[in-house]
Amino acid sequence: MIIKHFEKYYKNYLLILFVIGSYILNTIYKKRGLDVYYIIALIIIILGFTKFTLIKDLGLFFAIFKNKKLYIFLIPTVILSNILLFLIKKYFLGGEIRLETNESILKLILVFLFLNSIRIFGEELIFRGFLLVKDFKTDYFLFWKLNIGQALFFSLIHSLFVDDLTSKFVLGSFTFISSIYFGWLNRKFDSLLPSWIIHWMNGIQVLIVAYFNVYLF
C-alpha cells in the first residue's frame, strides 16, 4: 500500500522538497523574492494528493526531450532571449541588478544550480502551470484570456524590481511578450518543461552578468 502510494505521488514529494529547499536557501542567502511564491506552490502541490489534477497535467516527463520539434523552438529562443536580456541589462538596467562581488564560489554555484533552478520552477508552476489544466488548454479563447492575464501579472511583478520608468517599460514589455510565448509553448508541447528551461537559462545569464558585471559591447 505504501509503495503504491509513493509510486503514484513521487512527483508531488519531489516538488515539495524542491520548494522547501528553495525557501531554505533563499532565507540563508537572503535573495530577493516573494515568500508567497513558496506558500502558493506548497498549496498547489499538497492539493495534488487529492483529485486536484494540476500536478498530473504539468507534463513533467523526460520523454518530451525525445521530441525533436522541441529543440527547433528551444535553441533559437534561448539564444535570442539571452541576447535581448544582455542588451536590456547593459542599456537599461546597468547597476540596478547586481550581486556582491565578495560572494564565495560555493555560494555562487548553489545560487546558479540549485536556488535559481527551484525559484524559477516555482514561478513557472504558479504563473504558467494552471494553463495546462485540461479544461483551460482545450478551450482556445479561455486559454488566451488566461495566458494574457498571467503575462500582465508576471510582467508587472518584474517591473517592480527596477525604479526608472524607462527600465520598467522595457523590462515589463520583454517579460510580457516572453510570458505569452511561454504559455503558448507549454500548451503546444503539453508540458511545463519548455518554459522552465528557457526561463532557467535566462536566469543564469542575468546572474552571470550581474555577478561579473561583464559588458562585451
C-alpha positions in Angstrom: 0.0 0.0 0.0 2.8 2.5 1.0 4.9 1.5 -2.1 1.9 2.1 -4.4 1.3 5.4 -2.7 4.8 6.7 -3.4 4.8 5.3 -6.9 1.6 7.4 -7.6 2.7 10.6 -5.8 6.5 10.6 -6.0 6.5 13.8 -8.2 4.5 15.6 -5.5 7.1 14.7 -2.9 9.9 15.8 -5.1 8.2 19.1 -5.8 7.7 19.6 -2.0 11.5 19.0 -1.5 12.2 21.5 -4.3 10.1 24.2 -2.7 11.3 23.6 0.9 15.0 23.5 -0.3 14.5 26.8 -2.3 13.0 28.5 0.7 15.8 27.5 3.0 18.5 28.7 0.6 16.5 31.8 -0.1 16.5 32.5 3.7 20.2 31.7 4.2 21.4 33.8 1.3 18.8 36.5 1.7 18.0 36.6 -2.0 15.2 38.9 -3.1 12.0 37.1 -3.7 8.4 36.7 -2.7 7.6 34.3 0.1 4.1 34.0 -1.2 5.6 32.0 -4.1 6.5 29.2 -1.8 3.2 29.2 0.1 1.2 29.0 -3.1 3.4 26.4 -4.6 3.1 24.2 -1.5 -0.7 24.5 -1.5 -0.8 23.5 -5.2 1.4 20.5 -4.6 -0.5 19.4 -1.5 -3.7 19.6 -3.4 -2.1 17.3 -5.9 -2.6 14.5 -3.4 -6.3 14.9 -3.8 -8.4 14.8 -7.0 -6.9 18.2 -8.0 -5.4 17.5 -11.4 -2.9 20.3 -11.9 0.2 18.3 -10.9 -0.9 15.5 -13.2 -1.4 17.9 -16.1 2.1 19.5 -15.9 3.7 17.0 -18.3 6.8 16.6 -16.2 8.1 13.7 -18.3 11.6 13.3 -19.7 10.1 11.7 -22.8 9.4 15.2 -24.0 13.1 15.6 -24.8 12.8 12.9 -27.5 10.6 15.2 -29.5 13.0 16.8 -32.0 10.5 19.6 -32.7 11.0 20.9 -29.2 14.6 21.9 -30.0 13.5 23.9 -33.0 11.8 26.2 -30.5 14.1 25.9 -27.5 17.5 26.6 -29.1 16.7 29.8 -31.1 14.6 31.1 -28.2 17.3 30.6 -25.6 19.9 32.4 -27.9 17.6 35.3 -28.9 16.2 35.9 -25.4 19.7 35.8 -23.8 21.0 38.4 -26.3 18.0 40.6 -25.7 18.3 40.3 -21.9 22.0 41.1 -22.1 21.2 44.3 -24.1 18.4 45.2 -21.7 20.8 44.7 -18.8 23.5 46.8 -20.5 21.5 49.8 -21.7 18.5 49.9 -19.3 19.4 48.1 -16.1 23.0 48.9 -15.6 23.9 48.8 -11.9 20.3 48.0 -10.8 20.7 44.2 -10.7 23.9 43.4 -9.0 25.3 40.7 -6.7 28.0 41.2 -4.1 31.5 40.7 -5.6 32.8 39.0 -2.5 30.5 36.0 -2.7 32.3 32.7 -2.5 32.4 30.3 -5.4 30.4 27.7 -3.5 27.7 30.2 -2.8 27.7 31.2 -6.5 27.3 27.6 -7.6 24.5 27.0 -5.1 22.6 30.0 -6.3 23.2 29.2 -10.0 22.5 25.5 -10.0 20.0 25.0 -7.1 18.3 28.1 -5.8 17.8 29.6 -9.3 16.5 26.3 -10.6 13.9 25.9 -7.9 12.9 29.5 -7.7 12.2 29.6 -11.5 10.4 26.3 -11.4 8.2 27.8 -8.7 7.5 30.8 -10.8 6.6 28.7 -13.8 4.4 26.4 -11.7 2.4 29.4 -10.3 2.1 31.6 -13.3 2.1 29.1 -16.2 1.2 25.8 -14.6 -2.5 26.4 -14.4 -2.7 26.9 -18.1 -2.0 23.2 -18.6 -5.2 22.2 -16.8 -7.2 20.2 -19.3 -10.3 22.4 -19.2 -8.2 25.6 -19.8 -5.9 24.4 -22.6 -8.6 22.8 -24.6 -10.8 25.9 -24.6 -9.0 28.2 -27.2 -10.5 31.5 -26.2 -10.3 30.8 -22.4 -6.7 29.8 -22.7 -5.7 33.0 -24.4 -7.6 35.2 -21.9 -5.8 33.4 -19.1 -2.4 33.5 -20.9 -2.6 37.2 -21.5 -3.7 37.7 -17.8 -0.8 35.8 -16.4 1.6 37.7 -18.7 0.3 41.0 -17.5 0.7 40.0 -13.8 4.1 38.4 -14.3 5.4 41.5 -16.2 4.0 43.8 -13.5 5.8 42.0 -10.8 9.1 42.1 -12.7 8.7 45.8 -13.4 8.6 46.5 -9.6 12.3 45.3 -9.4 13.6 48.5 -11.1 13.0 52.2 -10.3 13.5 54.0 -13.6 10.3 54.4 -15.7 12.1 53.6 -19.0 13.6 50.5 -17.4 10.1 49.4 -16.1 8.6 49.8 -19.6 11.5 47.9 -21.4 11.7 45.1 -18.8 7.9 44.8 -18.5 7.4 44.7 -22.2 10.1 42.0 -22.7 8.6 39.9 -19.8 5.0 40.3 -21.1 5.9 39.1 -24.6 8.0 36.3 -23.2 5.3 35.2 -20.8 2.7 34.9 -23.6 5.2 32.9 -25.7 6.0 30.6 -22.7 2.3 29.9 -22.2 1.7 29.1 -25.8 4.9 26.9 -26.0 3.9 24.9 -22.9 0.4 24.3 -24.4 1.9 23.2 -27.7 4.1 20.6 -26.1 1.7 19.9 -23.2 4.3 20.3 -20.6 5.7 22.9 -18.2 9.3 22.0 -19.0 9.9 24.1 -22.1 9.2 27.4 -20.4 11.2 26.3 -17.3 14.2 25.5 -19.4 14.2 28.8 -21.3 13.5 30.8 -18.1 16.2 29.0 -16.2 18.8 29.7 -19.0 17.7 33.4 -18.9 18.1 33.5 -15.1 21.6 32.1 -15.3 22.6 34.7 -17.9 21.3 37.6 -15.8 23.1 36.3 -12.7 26.4 35.9 -14.6 26.1 39.4 -16.0 25.2 40.8 -12.6 27.9 39.0 -10.7 30.8 39.7 -13.0 29.5 43.0 -14.4 30.6 41.9 -17.9 30.0 44.2 -20.8 31.1 43.0 -24.2 29.6 45.8 -26.3 
